[in-house]
């Protein structure tokens, strides 16, 4: 299993993969939230035109798509670093988990807002996605702890 006294280090390394998993779940949830919001805003009309034809709605959807793409890239980069056993893998996993879970929760929250009052109804998936994604910033180490890990790895010159 390992040398005596190395158990904690080995256990902590196991969390890196879990952090990628949680980040990936957030990306999937946010992608679903964005797809749902796009569908809703294209069919819901106000002032004689679909919501997605209003510039403010377009900006919100564009920002969500951009944050989602950035989250995906960070998660993939962390997964590659972990697979390749790169020295910065722990920091990469912590960064990806912190960034993706925060960004994807914000995406889901924005998508709920785009549904208006319907976003809180169980008839629409937005309310469930927001609840599901909120816990991701806590699982596998809180995002505050991710910041501690990132800072520690920066001090070790591994970032």
N, C-alpha and C positions, 0 to 999 in steps of 0.2 A: 504494500500500500504506500509506503514511504518511510522516511527516516523518523526516528523519535524526535518529537518537537516540531515536526512539519505539518501536523494534522490541520491546524488552523489555516495555514497558508493553502493547503490543498482544498479545504472546504470553501474558502473564500474564492478560489479560482473557479469552483463549480458554480458560483453565483453569476459569473460573467455570462455563461450560456443562458441562464434564467433571465438575466436582464435583457438579452437579445430577444428572448421569447416574449416577454412582456411588451417590449417596444414594438415587436411585430404585430402583436394583438392590437395594440393601439393604432397602428397604421391601417390594419384591416378594418377596424371599427370606424375610423375617420373616413376611409374610402367609401364605406357603405353610407355613412352619414352624408357625405358630399354627393354621392349618386342619388340618394333620396331627396336631398335638397334641390338638386338640379331638376329632377323629375317634377317635384312639387312646384318650383318656381316657374317652370315652363308651362304648367297647366293652370295655375291659379292666376286669375286676372284681376287687375285693379285699374280703374280709369280707362277701361277699354283695351288694355293690352296685358300680355303675360308679365308677371313680376320680373322674369329674367331679361326683359327688354329695358328695364330701368338701370341707369348707370350705377347707382349705388349698389344694387343687387349684383351686377356684373363685377364690380370691384370686390365685393365680399367673396363671391365665388372664385374669382381669380386669386385672391389672397389665400383662400383655403387650398386651392390646387397647388399653389407655390409652396406653402408650408408642408403639404402632404408629400410633394416630391422631395423636398429637403429632408424630411423625416425618413423616407425610404432610402435615400442615399446614405444617410448616417448609419442606419441599421445595417445596410449591406456592407458598408466599409468596416463596421465593427465585427460583423460575422467573418469577413475575410481575414481581418487581423487575428481573431481568435483561432480560426482554422489554421492559419500560417504560424501560430505561436509567436507573433511579433511582440516585442517587449512592451509596446504601448497598448496591447489588447485590453487590459483592465480599464485603462483610461478611456479607450475608444468605446467600450461597452457601457461604461458609466455615462459618457457623453451622449451616446445614442439613446440610452434609456431615459435620461433626463430630458433631452430635447424632444424626442418623439412623444413621450407620454404627456408632456406639457403642451406641445404644439397640437397634438391630435385631440386632446381634451378641448382646446380652444376651437379647433375646427368643428367638433361635434356641437359645442355650445353655439357657435355662429350659425350652424345649420339648423339647430333648434330654433334660434331667433328668426331665421328666414321663414320658418313655418308659422310664425306669429303665435297666436293663442293655441292653434292646433298642435304646436310642438310639444305641449304638455299632456296631450291626450294619448291614452294607450292605443288609440286607433292608428297612430303614426309611430314609426320606429325611433324617432328623434329622442324622446324622453328616455327610452331604455338605453340607447347608445351613450348618452351623456352620463347616466348612472354607472354603466359598465366601465366607461373609460376613466371616470374619476378615481377609481381605486388603483389604477395602474401607476399613479405617481407615488403610491405607498408600497406596493408589492415589490419584493426582491430588493428592498432597501429604499427608504424614502428618497425623494429627489434632493432633499437637503443633504442626506448622506452621500448621494452621487456627487454633489459639489465638493464635499470633503475629500472623497476619493480622487476626483479630478485634480484638486489643489495639491494633494499629497503626491500624486504622480507627476505633476508639474515640477514640484520641488525635487523629485528624483530624476528629473530631466528625461522622463519617458513620454513626454507629450511635446 
